[in-house]
Amino acid sequence: MKLAARLSALYAALLGVTVVIVILASSVALVFELWQFSGDVMIAKHEEARILVDQYRREGMTLSQAAPEIVSALGGIGLRVAVYDLKGRYLAGDKTLPRKTLSAVVAAGGMEHFIPPSMRGHRNAFPPLPPDATRLEPLSLTSVEGGYVGFAPSIPLVLVSLAPYWRIVLTIALGAILLSWFVGRHFAQQSLRPINEVSDSLRALADGDYTQRRFVMAGGDEIASLTAAFNDAVESVAAAMDHRRQAEEHMRQFAADASHELRTPLTVIAGYIDVLRRGAIEEPRIARQILATMSLEKEHMRGLIDRLMRLARLDSEAPPIVEDVDVVELLRSQVEAARRLDDRRTIDYSVDGVRTIAAD
């Protein structure tokens, strides 16, 4: 998996985690709000229960007869309803409804005598009320003619209320995550493009392409530092390769020159050997001149051979040894050497202008 894909997946995962946290936090807040709203719903159901009981009573139905219709009319998703008579006996509805409050009301002699537990220290503050009046009714129970109607909210009510919110939020979140993946992938590819170019250039260097290629990056981030280091490395490698090519060219040129220059002293020495064999060794003066010339050629050959050995060991570029050369003396020695090889030839020479030069 490429780095750009991993980075874009990481962006999408971070956004997904953030969305989940936001949804959970907002859902918790909405649960509290909806739970309070369920209390308002039950207060409204209290009044609706009284209206229904009065309606059925006018139709000639007792509470026990109308209880199933009351439960059907008041019940709904997430709201449980049960109907009881004045003695707390179950008539219709949800049998699992908590009966603690109902038992307390029946024990107190009716809703008009019931005082919530939190207010029982202030019993004298509540004067007797008319029989048809209610006072401080609990949310879970309301008094109607002939009995009581109990209510209990349930978690499904809250979940059903949250379902539309979750559908909308999850749809938006899914779209945002997909969008962040594509956008993150695009920006990751753009950000990593210099690294890919540097990698391609490094592969080219490994394959022997030492052409300088510089990258210009704006800013001072890590990628700019990487490209700057690459530019420095490429410049150093290119300079080293240029130096190497120059050294190799110098070596080839010197080898060609040395092979040519070695022929002259070898030819001279070979000719002197022939002269000595033909009897010149019997003449001391000529023999001494020949030996002196051979000694000079020997030193010349030694210098050439030393430089060739240095090049062979790659110790250096074998820089030229520049020294002053007397042109007249050089020509004289070469002419004398040629005359000894063939005394029948006539050789004349002259020097005009500079008599001393700097040469290798």
C-alpha positions in Angstrom: 0.0 0.0 0.0 1.5 3.3 -1.1 2.2 6.1 1.4 -0.3 8.4 -0.2 -3.1 5.8 0.3 -2.0 5.2 3.9 -2.1 8.9 4.7 -5.5 9.4 3.0 -6.8 6.4 5.0 -5.4 7.9 8.2 -7.1 11.2 7.4 -10.4 9.5 6.8 -10.0 7.4 10.0 -9.3 10.5 12.1 -12.3 12.2 10.7 -14.4 9.1 11.3 -13.3 9.0 15.0 -14.1 12.7 15.4 -17.5 12.2 13.9 -18.2 9.2 16.2 -17.2 11.3 19.2 -19.4 14.2 18.1 -22.4 11.9 17.4 -22.0 10.2 20.8 -21.7 13.5 22.7 -24.6 15.1 20.9 -26.7 11.9 21.3 -26.1 12.0 25.1 -27.2 15.6 25.2 -30.2 14.9 23.1 -31.1 11.9 25.4 -31.3 14.3 28.4 -33.4 16.8 26.4 -35.7 14.1 25.1 -36.1 12.6 28.5 -37.2 16.0 29.8 -39.5 16.3 26.8 -41.0 12.9 27.7 -42.1 14.4 31.0 -43.9 17.2 29.1 -45.6 14.5 27.0 -46.8 12.7 30.1 -48.2 15.9 31.6 -50.2 16.4 28.4 -51.3 12.8 28.6 -52.7 13.4 32.1 -55.2 16.0 30.7 -55.9 13.8 27.7 -56.7 10.9 30.1 -59.2 12.9 32.0 -60.9 14.1 28.8 -61.2 10.5 27.6 -62.7 9.2 30.9 -65.3 12.0 30.9 -66.1 11.2 27.2 -66.6 7.5 27.9 -68.6 8.3 31.1 -71.0 10.5 29.1 -71.4 7.5 26.8 -72.4 5.4 29.7 -69.2 3.4 30.1 -67.6 2.7 33.4 -63.8 3.0 33.9 -63.3 -0.7 33.8 -65.3 -0.9 30.5 -63.5 2.0 28.9 -60.0 1.0 30.1 -58.9 -0.9 27.0 -60.0 2.0 24.7 -58.2 4.5 27.0 -55.0 2.5 26.9 -55.2 2.2 23.1 -55.8 5.9 22.7 -53.1 7.0 25.1 -50.4 4.4 24.4 -47.8 4.8 21.7 -44.2 4.0 20.8 -42.1 4.3 23.8 -44.9 5.2 26.2 -46.5 2.5 28.4 -50.0 3.0 29.9 -52.1 1.1 32.5 -55.5 1.8 34.1 -56.3 1.0 37.7 -59.5 1.4 39.9 -59.6 3.4 43.1 -58.3 0.5 45.1 -55.3 0.0 42.8 -56.6 -3.0 41.0 -55.3 -3.5 37.5 -58.0 -3.0 34.8 -56.1 -2.7 31.4 -52.7 -1.8 29.9 -49.2 -2.7 30.7 -49.0 -5.0 33.7 -45.2 -4.4 34.1 -45.7 -0.7 35.1 -44.1 0.2 38.4 -46.8 0.3 41.2 -44.8 2.0 43.9 -46.4 5.4 43.4 -49.9 3.9 42.9 -49.6 2.0 46.2 -48.5 5.2 48.0 -51.5 7.1 46.6 -54.0 4.4 47.5 -52.5 4.2 51.0 -52.9 8.0 51.4 -56.6 7.7 50.6 -56.4 9.3 47.2 -54.5 11.7 45.1 -55.9 14.7 47.1 -54.2 13.3 50.2 -51.0 12.2 48.6 -47.9 14.2 49.4 -44.7 13.5 47.5 -41.8 12.2 49.6 -39.8 15.3 49.1 -42.6 17.5 50.6 -43.7 15.3 53.6 -42.0 17.5 56.1 -44.4 20.3 55.0 -47.7 18.4 55.4 -49.4 21.4 57.1 -48.6 23.6 54.1 -51.2 21.8 52.0 -54.8 22.5 53.1 -57.6 20.1 52.1 -58.8 20.5 48.5 -62.1 19.7 46.8 -62.5 16.0 45.8 -62.1 16.8 42.0 -58.9 18.7 42.5 -55.4 17.3 42.1 -52.3 18.5 43.7 -48.6 17.7 42.9 -49.5 14.7 40.8 -46.5 12.6 40.0 -45.6 12.3 36.3 -46.2 8.6 36.4 -49.8 8.6 37.7 -52.9 10.8 37.2 -56.2 10.7 39.0 -59.4 10.2 36.9 -63.0 9.6 37.9 -63.2 6.1 39.2 -59.5 5.3 39.3 -56.0 6.1 38.1 -54.1 6.1 34.8 -50.4 5.2 35.0 -47.6 6.2 32.6 -44.0 5.2 32.1 -41.7 6.4 29.3 -39.3 3.9 27.9 -35.9 4.0 26.1 -37.5 3.1 22.7 -39.3 6.5 22.8 -35.9 8.2 23.0 -34.3 5.9 20.4 -37.2 6.4 18.0 -36.9 10.2 18.5 -33.1 10.0 17.8 -33.4 7.8 14.8 -34.0 10.6 12.2 -31.1 12.5 13.7 -28.8 9.5 13.5 -29.8 8.8 9.9 -29.1 12.4 8.8 -25.8 12.7 10.7 -24.5 9.3 9.6 -25.3 10.1 6.0 -23.4 13.4 6.2 -20.6 11.8 8.1 -20.2 9.0 5.5 -20.1 11.6 2.7 -17.6 13.7 4.6 -15.3 10.7 5.3 -15.4 9.7 1.6 -14.7 13.3 0.6 -11.8 13.5 3.1 -10.3 10.3 1.7 -10.3 11.6 -1.9 -9.1 15.1 -0.9 -6.5 13.7 1.5 -5.2 11.4 -1.2 -4.9 14.3 -3.7 -3.0 16.5 -1.2 -0.9 13.5 -0.1 0.1 12.8 -3.7 0.9 16.5 -4.2 3.0 16.6 -1.0 4.9 13.4 -1.8 5.6 14.2 -5.4 9.0 15.8 -4.6 9.9 12.6 -2.7 8.9 10.5 -5.7 11.0 12.7 -8.0 14.0 12.4 -5.7 13.5 8.6 -5.7 13.5 8.5 -9.5 16.6 10.6 -9.6 18.3 8.4 -7.1 17.5 5.4 -9.2 18.9 7.2 -12.3 22.1 7.8 -10.3 22.2 4.1 -9.4 21.9 3.3 -13.1 24.8 5.5 -14.0 23.0 8.7 -15.0 25.1 11.4 -13.3 23.4 14.4 -15.0 22.8 17.1 -12.5 19.1 17.7 -11.7 18.2 20.3 -9.1 14.8 20.6 -7.4 13.5 24.0 -6.4 11.3 23.9 -3.3 9.7 26.8 -1.6 9.3 26.9 2.2 11.3 25.4 5.0 9.6 22.1 5.7 11.1 18.6 5.9 10.6 17.9 2.1 12.4 21.1 1.2 15.3 20.1 3.5 15.4 16.6 1.8 15.5 18.2 -1.7 18.2 20.6 -0.6 20.3 17.7 0.7 19.6 15.8 -2.6 20.7 18.8 -4.6 24.0 19.0 -2.6 24.6 15.3 -3.0 23.9 15.4 -6.8 26.2 18.4 -7.2 29.0 16.5 -5.3 28.5 13.3 -7.3 28.4 15.3 -10.6 31.6 17.1 -9.6 33.3 13.9 -8.6 32.3 12.3 -11.9 33.5 15.2 -13.9 36.8 15.1 -12.0 37.0 11.3 -12.7 36.3 11.8 -16.4 39.0 14.5 -16.6 41.4 12.2 -14.8 40.6 9.3 -17.2 41.0 11.5 -20.2 44.3 12.8 -18.8 45.4 9.2 -18.2 44.5 8.1 -21.7 46.3 11.1 -23.2 49.4 10.5 -21.0 49.4 6.8 -21.9 49.3 7.7 -25.6 52.1 10.3 -25.2 54.2 8.0 -23.0 54.0 5.2 -25.5 55.1 7.5 -28.2 57.9 9.1 -26.1 59.2 5.7 -25.0 60.0 4.8 -28.6 62.6 7.5 -28.9 64.9 6.5 -26.0 64.4 2.8 -26.8 65.4 3.5 -30.4 68.4 5.5 -29.3 69.5 2.9 -26.8 69.0 0.1 -29.4 71.1 2.0 -31.9 73.9 2.6 -29.4 74.0 -1.0 -28.6 74.4 -1.8 -32.3 77.2 0.8 -32.6 79.0 -0.6 -29.6 78.7 -4.1 -31.1 80.2 -2.9 -34.3 83.4 -1.9 -32.5 82.8 1.5 -31.0 83.4 0.0 -27.6 87.1 -0.2 -28.5 87.2 3.6 -28.8 87.1 5.1 -25.2 86.0 8.6 -26.2 83.1 7.4 -28.4 82.1 4.8 -25.8 82.0 7.4 -23.0 79.8 9.6 -25.1 77.5 6.7 -26.0 77.2 5.7 -22.4 76.5 9.2 -21.3 73.7 9.6 -23.8 72.3 6.2 -22.9 72.3 7.3 -19.2 70.2 10.4 -20.1 67.8 8.3 -22.1 67.6 5.8 -19.2 66.6 8.6 -16.8 64.0 9.8 -19.3 62.6 6.3 -19.5 62.6 6.0 -15.7 60.6 9.2 -15.3 58.0 8.0 -17.8 57.8 4.6 -16.2 57.4 6.1 -12.7 54.5 8.2 -13.9 52.8 5.2 -15.6 53.1 3.3 -12.3 51.5 6.1 -10.4 48.6 6.1 -12.8 48.3 2.3 -12.6 48.0 2.6 -8.8 45.5 5.5 -9.2 47.4 7.3 -6.5 47.1 10.6 -8.3 46.4 12.2 -11.6 50.1 12.2 -12.2 50.5 16.0 -12.6 53.2 17.0 -15.1 56.7 17.7 -13.7 57.5 21.0 -15.2 61.2 22.1 -15.5 63.3 24.4 -17.5 64.7 22.8 -20.7 67.6 24.2 -22.7 66.5 23.9 -26.3 70.0 24.2 -27.7 71.4 21.4 -25.5 68.4 19.2 -26.2 68.8 19.5 -29.9 72.6 19.1 -29.7 72.2 15.8 -27.7 69.6 14.5 -30.1 71.7 15.4 -33.1 74.8 13.8 -31.6 72.8 10.7 -30.8 71.5 10.5 -34.4 75.0 11.0 -35.8 76.4 8.1 -33.8 73.7 5.9 -35.2 74.6 6.9 -38.8 77.8 8.8 -39.2 77.2 9.1 -42.9 74.3 11.5 -42.4 74.8 15.2 -42.2 72.5 17.0 -39.7 72.4 20.8 -39.2 70.4 22.7 -36.7 69.9 26.2 -35.4 67.9 27.9 -32.6 66.3 31.3 -33.0 64.4 33.1 -30.3 63.8 31.6 -26.8 66.6 29.2 -25.8 65.0 28.0 -22.5 61.4 26.7 -22.2 59.3 25.2 -19.3 58.3 21.7 -20.4 57.3 18.3 -19.0 
